[in-house]
Amino acid sequence: MMTAEGFLRLAAGYGDPDTIRALFEGQLSRHRLLVAEVIGGADAAQRRAAGVEAAIELLLELDESHPDAVREVLGRPHIAAWASVCLRRRTDLGHLRAIAAAAASLAGVPHRIDAPAWRPQRRAALEPGYALVIEDEDPYRDCYQWAPAPRLSDAEADAFAAKLEAAWRLLVTEHPEHAAAMRIGLRSVVPLRRPPGGGGISAASRLAAGSVAVSIPETAQELALLLLHEFMHMKLGALLDIVDLCEEGSPERLHAPWRLDPRPPEAMLQGIYAHLGVADFWRMRRKVGGGRFAEIEFAYWREQTWQALRTLSGSERLTANGRRFVEEMRSTMLAWRDEPVDPAVADACFAMVAAQRARWRLVNYAPAQDEVERLAAAWRTGDAVPIAATGALRPPGEALPAGPTALVRSIRAALDGEPGPGDDPADAALAAGDPARAARGYLGRLDSGDSSDETWVGLVVAAELGGFAPGAPVCSDLYGARMMPPQVFRDRPELVRAVVERLRPASPAALLRNADRAAEIVSPLR
């Protein structure tokens, strides 16, 4: 049973052994209920057609005589994936034969069930008493967002096992509390097909508690990070099966810095919790010689996760338990925010996260046309009008661009000491820490007719970093004492862009430099 103290420790990003055990005991109970529902939902004719009558009888007998064997088989991660298929389509009932036969084999009980022969599972022996199954055969392992790889050759399985062992040594050394939880809750790893573009991918599934899926990466460090990231998802998924943290069916949609699509509160919570683990991974890596790369990764994921926590904390769709959970995550992150990093790295990471927030806003929000017309008219006449603090999300279903913005790529390249020769001058100026020069460049791009997301993202970030501050050498009269408040660029960039475009053919740069009008379009947000 989970205690209040155990709940808070889990919310902090970790989880003591008793709490982790309680979570996965809950998953076993869930599997038993699902199997009972499958059996109870099939009538006699369906059972005969699937040839499972003897299998059901054997499974029930073994549950009495050899409960440990049944517990082991029903605890396998992909039982829920099979049961969900069976309940949804009323097909695949015949898999009960394989379940009963596996339990009988484990118990050493002879049987005459006609079931596919189960080959011995290949395992990575991580330490005495703990091994991970390399799950490349279960027919229901295709329950992740990525396709599973076909069965590995013996040589491939051996190489993967060696990499898992090296990743485990890293986790045990640098993350003993996470490793202690994984010993209890992680049973298997599903190899995934590598995506066509390359790169590492990983996934967890609410239908496969106890298993994570990964494409096999190049290094043990990458694998350790993928395992920890997905185990965080798995822990929270198991908790959500027994505790409501968000109101069900909430229409609210929020900004997750690592996604371009608006996310519902529960998905936001999942992302934050998983990235708490990612930030922790790099936090510890930099303490044991991870170098500048680890410091950048820690600062970046710390900033992203912190911004996401601030967003989710304002949601009205959290339950009382959800608010306690989020507050405990905030406490963890607040402590990490006190850990010093190179100021240049911290500033660059802030700029990258600001760029992603601006892009998210430009892509997902469309200002109402009457609001644009009202503000454009006010600009022309000099009347002051208020601006609403929020806007309206675009309808879902529109294709979203992929990959980071050019500005984010420029900033990251500069951090890594590898600035790209083809970088836009304005992006390069912002990456070099000169927002005023960057602002001049973005205003010039606007005047030349470039009103792309990339240009506006840069302008928003330049404003937020002080590129338009009084005295900044953009031009002598830029905003003057009545400068455009940076929060308007930050909070409603889609509206500012729409009004500027509505006022063409007037020069966008000249409009934005007009001190008399600038104050009107950015009247204090309601």
Number of C-alpha atoms within 10 A of each C-alpha: 12 13 11 10 12 19 20 19 17 21 22 20 23 23 21 16 18 14 22 26 17 18 24 20 16 17 25 22 14 18 24 18 14 20 21 12 14 19 19 10 14 16 9 12 9 16 18 13 11 17 18 23 18 18 24 17 11 20 22 15 14 20 14 10 12 18 15 15 20 24 17 13 18 24 23 18 28 26 25 26 21 27 27 16 16 22 18 9 10 14 14 13 22 20 21 24 22 18 18 26 26 22 24 22 13 14 16 11 12 9 13 9 17 14 16 11 9 12 7 6 12 17 19 21 15 18 12 6 7 13 19 21 17 24 25 20 17 15 12 17 24 18 21 20 12 17 17 21 20 11 15 15 9 10 9 12 18 16 14 20 21 16 21 26 20 17 21 22 18 19 22 13 12 18 18 13 16 21 20 17 20 21 17 16 23 23 21 23 23 27 24 23 18 19 12 6 6 10 11 17 17 21 22 26 22 21 24 26 30 25 28 28 31 23 24 25 18 11 12 20 19 13 23 21 19 23 25 23 24 23 25 25 25 26 28 21 20 23 22 16 13 12 13 15 21 22 14 12 10 13 11 12 16 17 22 27 25 18 15 20 21 19 17 19 27 22 15 21 24 18 21 26 24 21 25 25 22 22 24 21 24 23 23 17 21 17 12 12 10 13 11 15 13 20 22 24 20 26 26 23 24 26 23 25 27 22 20 21 21 12 15 23 16 10 15 13 21 23 16 11 15 20 19 16 22 23 17 19 23 20 13 16 21 13 9 17 14 8 9 10 15 11 9 13 20 18 16 23 25 19 25 25 21 25 28 24 25 25 23 22 25 21 19 20 18 17 21 12 12 9 16 20 15 13 27 21 16 16 23 11 11 16 13 16 17 13 19 12 11 13 18 10 14 12 9 9 7 10 8 11 11 8 10 14 17 18 25 23 18 25 26 19 16 16 19 12 9 11 17 13 8 8 16 15 13 26 27 25 21 26 26 18 18 17 29 24 22 27 28 21 23 27 24 17 19 20 17 12 13 14 18 12 19 18 21 25 27 29 31 26 28 31 22 21 20 16 25 27 22 16 15 17 16 20 13 11 15 23 22 19 12 15 20 25 19 19 15 22 23 20 18 24 22 23 26 21 19 20 22 22 18 16 17 12 10 12 18 24 18 12 16 20 22 18 18 16 21 21 22 23 26 23 16 16 14 8
